[in-house]
Amino acid sequence: MSGRGRGGGGGGRGRGRAGGQPSQSHSQDAGGRGNAAPRVPPQTVASTVTQFGNLSVGSSAPSPSTAPAAARATAAGTVPQQPVMQQNPVQTPPAPVVSAQQPITKAAQPPQASSAAPTSSRIIKAPPRTGYGTLGRKCVIRANHFLVDLGEKDPYQYDVTITPEVISKTRSREILKLLSELYKQSHLGNMLLAYDGKKSAFAAGPLPFESKEFVVKLNESNGREKEFKVNIKFVSRKDLHHLRQFLSGRQHDNPQETIQALDVVLREAASINDRQIIGRSLFSAEFGKGVLGDGIEYWKGFYQSLRPTQMGLSLNIDMSARAFYETKLVTEFVGEFLGKDLMRPLSDQERIKVKRALRGVRVEVRRENYMRRYKVQALTVQPTNQLTFPVDDTGKTMSVVQYFREKYNIHLRYPHLPAIQAGSDAKPTYLPMEICRIAGGQRYALKLNEKQVTNFLRATCQRPLDREASIKNTMVSNNYNANPLVSQAFGLAVKEQLTMIDARVLPPPHLKYHGTGAGSEINPSVGQWNMMNLKMINGGTVNYWAIANFSRHREDAVGRFIHGLVTMCQNRGIVFNPQPLIPMYNSAPNYIEKALVEIHTQCTAQLQKVAPGNSLQLLFVILPDAKGTYPRIKRVCETELGIISQCCQPKNVMKLSNQYFENVAMKINVKVGGRNSVLAAALANRLPYITERPTIIFGADVTHPSPGEDSSPSIAAVVASMDWPQVTKYKALVSAQPHRQEIIEDLYSTTTDARRGVIHTGLIRELLISFRKSTGHKPHRIIFYRDGVSEGQFNEVLMSEMDKIRKACASLEEGYMPPVTFIVVQKRHHTRFFPMKHGDKASTDRSGNILPGTVVDTKICHPTEFDFYLCSHAGIQGTSRPTHYHVLYDENKFTPDGLQNLTNCLCYTYQRCTRSVSIVPPAYYAHLAAFRARYYMEGAELSDSGSSHGGGAGGRATRDRVAEVRPVPVIHENVKSVMFYC
């Protein structure tokens, strides 16, 4: 998974006044905890919850591999009774009576975990769909899915090998296209080929040979003719019967290769007019293009993919856009990219940025009646006027500048710039930047800078009405049914109308704020609400705080700003000392680390005088105008000093906006241990699957480095709820792992110590222990929301991560196997929903999107498995993207209504704003925590210049650095128990 946008999460509103003391959580009730027992000796089997509660994260405990057979996970069989849990009775806190104004789905009787669990040696079948949801108001919407009628002709797959090897898919397609034109009648039996640009071609029947080699001669850009040998060899026949069986639910195995074959056929049909094929998308200037800035432009296009659904095979079409290099001289690109006058030499840092941006890019050198393309391998460290090369075997050399002057009469204008290096390191070709032009149609894969992102969104964002019209126009333009490859060869027929779907709009949950009576309960409207005249249900306490000002604002202006923010916190229910612990600390931004350490030292000394044993609870930080300092501040505060910080942009200091103050106050409250609001049903013990027994909800995500960052590790984050039954407070743990690895390594692990024996550690284990300490109960049920997993990784992730969850539980107590439900959360898909009647206020929100709470589990969902789409948020701009939830493992036996309603309710518990969000909060929080950990690593890399966002290259590791997996700096104990990442 990568930064992904989260709709509806950032523009929260909150109004209200006054506050109160934090209410006592049920987990702190005297009856909720057991007495401490003696520490379990190493290698002693723990059998009680009291022992579970006393285990440390890295402690000896029963090994899962040595647990009794009844306690180990196996694949199938009857569900055994779980061992009696020796712990205090489950208690729920006294709560105000909550009126039943919304339907509540009764949970099925919670089963115990099956005595079988995934093991890494086989494939697990996802649980089948047991029915369809019925909760909510029924409605009809449209989806950008188009039904495809299968023909009767099975695709035949052929392996394609081109010699000499061709890396470019575009070039490979040119070769196969010419081959088809030359040999269609004579050798291919008049069969048409659909080619994927790599190794596979498909025909709608057998070719007249098993294997054959063809010779194709292609004109090169330099005017020469190049010969290629193409070997086509039969691989297999894809049987459409199995696909029909799967779509009808009579076969469980997904014939993915058959679907991929038909997908290639439809993509081949759409690749007309020299459209650029990138992944599953096609781009062309015919759809529109424009400038993003810094030498980059955008091209519009469309995405297409075949998907198996309940209604049959579906073609998913969506509008898309991508960043491309502008076609211009390399010197012009470099000047724009760096934003500098090229009459001055490049610094080493600028050279590395340019090298990173141009590596792998094709450039053209043109002269009269001559054009040749080169691929950029690197930039020279020396400027062009210092480069020489041997001209003969005697050792005589010539400078590059002299060569171009004498041979081509070119007098270089920028001899002080580095040269482009093409060819190989052993036999390099040096090309002055000013004679090279970037070839057109090349994708820009690096991270866009803020200006480019703003321009990109402004140019490509479409309201639902416009997006639907663009999709319809694309279908007309592609005209699949008139294409001979589609209709005549393979016999496919694509319906050109969007799919109409029966959907439901789930009711929003009621939310509880501080106080009693109806006035303390909120009923959200269209995915949002406000805090007017309300206080946070549990206000935190801030007695000791300080201010660090790194901006150019005067001290009196910052003082007024902080006073307004503190006043708002007090009005919203946070117990906030109006006076800081020490006077405001002002510092230049190039001394951030030193300033933060000095503030910590001064506060510690002052606390020794006025409140021994206490620590600084909050640090307000006014950021400098220069970018790139935020990662360093968070790293130092949260991993070195143990300080909770609230950073504020300098542009907000003079505005004194109450709206801004309200939003920041919500973030501060959860950072200092408070709660803003909770689900009323949770307090009233009426939230199915949650309140009837201690339940822990996990969220997990892995963020990967931006494209081009070859040396940065991937970051895994796991969060877990710590406040059953409210499920609003989430503790986060993070871990670094190998570059672009999706499976989370550190969920559970063991090491062996000569003295202590087997030592059990891991993220899951630590969070389970924290839940026990926080609530007084061990979890009886686990719900695990896993973000960032693609469909091709489902089984691999499930096998590994479920195994680690099981082992983490068993390491805490013999036979401890709480039932687990494992749900994948997907945002990176292209399904979009549109209202039947655009502009109808009864069925759309203010942005023209479908209403929050709209859920779909029919027609376009998986043919047999338990999945659904949920649009839980109100749109802000553009077309809302629903989130896809796919259940991969379910021992809690969720009903469709039960899981859909629970997920929708949780989307209203996101603590940073007064809006429902587009993705279930545990997964959202894991995403935030993972990005925070990446900030720690960036902050450790950045120099005091703080130039992390310049020129689109960011301040991250480049290919010039040695690749290594560095651990994430350890989060300080003072910080990790609260929601510091908010």
Buried (B, 14 or more C-beta within 10 A) or exposed (E): BBEBEBBBBEBBBBBBBBBBEBBEBBBEBEEBBBEEEEEBEBEEBBBBBBBBBBBBBBBBBBBBEEBEEEBBBEEEEEBBEBBEBEBBEBEBBEBBEBEEEBEBBEBBEBBBBBBBBBBEEEEBEBBEBEEBBEBBEEBEBBBBBBBBEBBEBBBBBBBBEBEEEBEEBEEBBBBBBBBBEBBBEEBBBEBBBBBBBEBBBBBBEBBEEEEBEBEBEBEEBEEEEEEBEBBBBBBEEBEBEBBBBBBEEEBEEBBBBBBBBBBBBBBBBBBBEEBBBBEBBBBBBBBBBBBBBBBBBBBBBBBBBBBBBBBBBBBBBBBBBBBBBBBBBBBBBBBBBBEBEBEEEBEEBBBBBBBBBBBEBBBBBEEEEEBBBBBBBBBBEEBBBBBBEEEEEEEEEBBBBEBBEEEEEBEBEBBBBBBBBBEEEEEBBBBBBBBBBBBBBBBBEBBBBEEBEEBBBEBBEBBBBBBBBBBBEBBEEBBBEEBEBBBEBBBBBBBEEBBEBEBBBBBBBBBBBBBEEEEBBBEBEBBBBBBEEBBBBBBBBBBBBBBBBBBEBEEEBBBBBBEBBBBBBBBBBBBBBEEBBBEBBBBEBBEBBEBBEBBBEBBBEBBEEEEEEBBBBBBBBBBBEBBBBBBBBBBBBBBBBBBBBBBBEBEBBEEBEBEBBBBBBBBBBBBBBBBBBBBBBBBBBBBBBBBBBBBBBBBBBBBBBBEBBBBBBBBBBBBBBBBBBBBBBBBBBBBBBEBBBBBBBBBBBBEEEEEBBBBBBBBBBBBBBBBBBBBBBBBBBBBBBBBBBEBEBBBBBBBBBBBBBBBBBBBBBBBBBBBBBBBBBBBEBBBBBBBBEBEEEEBBBEBBBBBBBBBBBBBBBBBBBBBBBBBBBBBBBBBBBBBBBBBBBBBBBBBBBBBBBBBBBBBBBBBBBBBBBBBBBBBBBBBBBBBBBBBBBBBBBBEBEBBBBBBBBBBBBBBEBEEEEEEBBEBBEBBBBBBBBB
